[in-house]
Amino acid sequence: MKVTIIGAGPAGSLLAHYLLRRGQYQIDIYDSRPDPRKISFSKYRTFPLLLSERGLNALRNIGLEEAVKSHGIENTGMINYSKNSKPQELVRRKPILTIDRNTLVNTLLEKLEEKDKNRQFNIYFNSRCIGVDFRHKRLKFKKETEEEITVGYDLLFGADGVRSVVRTHFLNTERFEFEQSYLHEVYKTVYLSRINDKLRINLEPNKLHSWKLEDGTRLLAMPQPDNTLSCGLVFKHKKNQVMGMSSKSEVREFFEHNFPEVAKLMSESEAEAFVKRPAWNFVTIRCNRYHQGDSVLIIGDAAHAVPPTIAQGCNSALEDVIVFDRILDEYDDDYTKAIPQFTARRIRDAHTLKNLAENSIPISKPLFLQFVLRRKFARTMNQLFPQFFAPFFLDLIAETTVPYSEILKSAKDWLSKVKKSNHKILDSSY
């Protein structure tokens, strides 16, 4: 059975692991980008990932959890920095894994090649999909040399992210509904050292580090095992301080004024690279189905991309894989039944996740204070009387594999209040 996976990101790579274990598929992965294992880390777009129980469970089930953990750092909380007050520490009830996206992908690909003893797996980088023919089960790719090739498939999986080419071709099929929206924020990646011995700076390695400005601009720094920081600078798409910077000196001035601790960790070369680095959008995707016929399926961000506010984008993408694997088990590898069933089993949770990701965290300061108090109360009561008080809903999301749709039941009123408040603030700022 010839399986083609478009996209060598976390979801596509993990799917290849699960299918390879079944021993009856010839697997080909195509990705439009260069091999990330051969590209300078600082030149590749990336973003810090937080892998919680859903993602780790999908890795654990295929025997990859420890390999991935060896390249990440156990995170026990977050330190929030402010100009006018002491840093505040938020402690996690249960540690999660922090890892850079590229590091996760590289680990999955390396382990995949190690497992491929029977040569049932191939991967082709610099191969951009430019055409999908569902009727004849054929794909067209353009190589780095501009050469075009056509290949056939028996099963096709679109794991090619928010700009999914496979999903785009769904638009030509009957009754496919698709929604795409952008957050009011964008981000740039930043690479720093975690330690500056001369200035006696040594940020804690097991904590996320966060800074926030009055205009909403914020920086999230995630320690890496090699004592570096992989960071995301998030700022408004309009009316921001960042996009107008055109020189290294302006970058340094911006960080020294707004993030003085960070400025002391930034090299001259990174300040220069930051100017040239593009800003990336946060895109939200919603579809009314994830399959086409009985031989094509989209997963991960291609099917249900969400904002990073509750750190579930990658976790839900990895969970997609284990959900599909269980459906294949249930139907004895009859993919003609399993593929449509994925939509039936997954769509409710995916739509619920969009609601949770967009409306869990309030923008307004008074409502955010209420959020902090609610979380503290819920955690305290759950610890004292677990038989009567359920865990805080965000703790259920991060620490369990309870379906998102079940978790929603305890958070509906809160989400409605946050949605109304956030929309009011965002509408007035544009």
N, C-alpha and C positions, 0 to 999 in steps of 0.2 A: 504494500500500500504506500503510494508516494504522497508524503505530506510536505507541503510548502508553508513555511512560516515567514511572513513579512515583518521584519523588525527583530533586532537582536538585543533589545533592552531587557529589563528584569523579567517581564512577563513572557516574552518570546523565548528567552534562554531557559527559563524554568520549565516552560511547557515542553521544550525539547527533551529535558531530563526525564519528565514523566512519561512521555511517549516512547523514548528510547528504552526505558525499563520494561515496556510491554513486549519488546522484541519482534514486533511484526510490522514496523513502519520504517520506510526509508525517508529520512528527514533532511530537508534542505532549508537553511535559513538564508534570507537575503536582507541586506541592510544597505541603505543609501550612503551611510557614513563610512569613513575609514575604520580600520580595526582599532578600537580604543586601547588595546594593549601595546600599540606601536606609536601612539601619539603622545606628545608632551602633555602632562597632566594639566598644566596651566592654560593650554590652548583649547581644551575641550569644554564644552558647556556642561555644567554639572550643578547639582544642588544637594545640600545635606539631607539625608534621609533618616527617619526614625522608624526602625523596624520593631513593631510591638508584637503581641501574641499572634495575631492573624498571619502576618508575614512569616514570623519565625516558625509557626506551626506548619506552614506550607513547605518551608525549607527542611524542617525536622522530619517530615513524613517521607522525604526522599533521601535523607541522610546527608544533607548539606549544611545543617545549622552550625555545627562546630567549625567547618571550613570558613563560612562567612563570618562567624564571630571572631575568628582569629585575625581578621582584617579590619575589625571595627572596635569600638570602645563601649563598654557598658556605661550607660548614662543613668545617673541617680537623681537628676534634678536640673534646675535652671537657675542661673544667677542673673538678675535684672539690674542693670546699672543706670544711674540717674545723676545728672549734674549736681543737683541740689540736695541729695541725700545719700546715705550709705547704700551699698548694694544690698538687694533683697534676694534671699534664696528660697526657691520653691522646691520642696523635696517630693520625689515620686514615691508612691506607695510600693511600686514594683519596678525595678530597673528595666530599661529597654535598650536596644542596640542602636548606636549611632554609627552610620557608615556613609561614605560618599557614594553617590550613585554610580560613578565610573568604577569604583573599587568593587562594588557589588557585581556589576556586569562582568568585569574582568574575571572575578572569582568563579562565577557561574560558567563562563565560557571555558576557562581552563579545566575545570572539573568535568565539563561535558566532553572535552576532547580526551581526557584521561579515561573516561568510561567507555568510549566508543571503540571497543575491541573488535567488533565485527564490521567496522566501516559502514555503519548505517547512518552516518551523519556527515553533512557537508555545510560549510558556511561561506557565503560570498559577500564580501564587503565592497563598497563603492559600486553598488548595483541598485540603481534607483528604479522602482517599479513605475512604469508609465502607462500600463494598460492591463485591464482585467476583463476577461471574457468568461462570465459565469456559465453561459450555455455550453461552450465547447471546452471549458475547464483549461483555459490557456492564459498565460501571463507574459507580458512583455517587459523587458528590463533594458535600461541604458547603462552601459558600463562606463568606467572612468575614461576610457579611450573614445567615448561617444559611439562605440559599437552597440547595436541593438540585437538582443537575443530573445527568442520566444521559447517558453518551456510549458510543459503540461503538468497537471496535478490531479490527484484523486481527492485530497482534502486540503483546504486552504484556510490558514489562520491569519487574520490581520491583527498583529500586535505592534502596529506601527504608529502608535501615539496619537496625539490630538490632531495631527495633520494627516491622518490615515488615508492612504490612497484606496485601500480596500473599502473602507466605509464610504468614501466619495462615490464609488461605483454602486453602492446600495441605493443612491439617490435615483438611479435609473430603473429601479425595481418597483414593483407594485406596493403602494401604501406604506412606504418607509417614511417615518417621521424623525426629524433630526433638529436639535436645537444647539446652537453654539453661542456662548456669551463670554465676555471678557471681564475680569475683575478691574476695578478702578486703579489697581496697582500693577507695577511691573518690577522686574528685579535684574540686578547685575551680580555676577559672581566676583568674589574677592578672595585672594589667597594670601595668608599671613603666617608668620611664625607665632607659636604659642608662648615662646620664651624669649626674653631679652635680658641676658645676664648682667649687662652693663647698667641697665636701668632697674634691675631687680624686679622684673615682671615675669611672673610664672602663673598663667591662668590655669585653674584647676582642670585636669584632664578628663574627669568624669562628669563634667557639667556642661550643659549648653550655656552660652553667654549671649545675653541679649541687651541691646541698647535701643531706646526709642526717643524720638524728638517730638516736640510739640505739634509739628505739622503732620505727624503720623509716620514719617520716615523711620525705618528701624533696620537694625543690623543683627543677624543671627549668625553666631560663630560656633562651629562644631569642631572640637578637637579631633585630630587624626592620630593614628598610632606613631607616626614619624615626627611628632611634636609640631605639626603645622595646624593651621586652622582653615577649614573650608567654610566659606561664609557666603551668605546671600544678603545683599543690600536691597531692601524692598522700599519702594517709594511711589508716590502718586504718578499716574500716567500724565496728568496735567498739573500745572502749577507746582513743579518740583524744583529742587536745587541741583539736581544731578545732571540732567541731560545737557545743560548749557556749558558744562566744563569741557575745555578743549586743550588743556595743557597739564603737564605733570605738577606744576606749582599750584594750579587751582585745585587739583585733587588733594594735594597735601594740606592746603589751607582749609579745604572743606572738612577733612577728617580731623585735623588738629583742633578746629573750632567746635565740631559736633561730637566727635568720638575720640577724645584725647588719648584714652588708653589704647585704642586701636591704631592711631597714628604712629605710636611708638613701636609698633610691631610691623609696620608696613615698609617694605624695601623700596628703593628708588625705582627699580625695574617694575615692581608691581604697580606703583603709582602711574608709571608711563603706560603700562599695559591696560590699566583700568580705563583710560581715556578711549582707547580703541575698541574695547570690549563692548559688544552690543547689549542692549537691554532686551529682556525676554518677557513675553506676556504670560499671565496665568489665564488659562482657558478652561472653561467648563463645558462639558459635552453631555448631552442627554439624548438617548435614542429610544424608540418604541420597540425595537427588537435588535438582537445581536447576531442573528443567523440569516443566511440567504439559502433557501432550499435546504437540502440535507448534507451539504458538503462544504459550506463556508461559514466561518465564525469569526467575530471580532471580540477581542478581550482587552482588559486593562484600559489605559487612557483612550484608546481608539473607541471604546464602547461607553465609558463613563468617567471621564476626567473630572476631578473636583479640585477646589481650592486647597492649599496646604494647611489651612488653619488648624485642623485637628490631626494632621499627619497620618492620613489614611489612604492617600492616593496610591502609593506603592504597595501598601499592605493589602488593599482591596484587589489590586492587580494580581499579586501573588496568590491571594485567596481564590481568585477566578480559576486558577490552574488546578487547585486541589478540588474545587467544586466540580469542574469538568471531569477530572480523573475519577471521582466517585460516581459520576453519572455513567461513564464508560464501564465501570465495574458493574453497576446495576443492570446495564443492558448488554453485558457480555461483549463489549467492543463493537456493538452494532451502531456505528456512527450515524446511520440514517435516522435513528431514533434519538441518539444522545445529543446531537447538535441542536435540534429544535428544543429539546428539553432544557438546554442551558439557559435559553431565554426565559422559559417558564419558571425555572428555579431561581434565577439570579436577578431578574429585572426589578422586582419589588425592593430588594435590598439595595440595589444600585441607585434607584431613584430616592430611596430614603437617605442614603449616604449623602447625596447632593444637598438635601435639606439640612442634614446635620452639619455638613462642612460649611455651608453658607450662613447658618443662623445660630450656631452654638455660642460664638464669642461676640459680645457686644462691643460697639465702638465707643459709645458714650461712657464717660468716667463714672457717673453715678450708677449706671446699670452694670458696669464692670465690677464695681465694688460689691454690688448685690450678687454678682456671679461668684466672686471670691468667698463671700459669706455663705452662700448656698453650698458651694463645694466643701467648705470646712465643716458645716453642719452635717451634710450628708455623710462625709467620711467619718466623723466622730460617732454619729449614731449607728452607722453600719458596724463600726469597730466594737461598740458597746453592746448593741442589740442586733446582731446580724440576722436573726430569725424574723425580725420585724421591719428592719430598714434595709432596703436594697442599696448597693453601691451607687455612687454618683454616676450619672449616665456616661460621662466621658471616661471614667475609670473602666466601665463595662466595655466601652469601645476599644480601649487600649490593652486591657488585661485579660480579655476573654475572646472567645469566638462566637459569642451569642449573636445571632443575626441582627443586622442593623435595624430591620423592621420591628423586631421585638423590643429593642432598646428605645425606639422612638416613642413607645407607649408612655414611658415615664417622663418624657421631656417635651411633649407637644405644647403645653402652655408656655413654657420657657422659650421655645423656638419661635412661637408666634409673637411673643413680646419683643424678642431681639430683632426679628425680621422687620417689624413695624418701626422700631427705633432706628435701626441701621439704614433703612430706606429713606427715612426722613432726613438723616444727617447727610447721606450721600447725595440726595436730590438737591439739598441746599448748597452743596459745595461745588456744583457744576453749573 
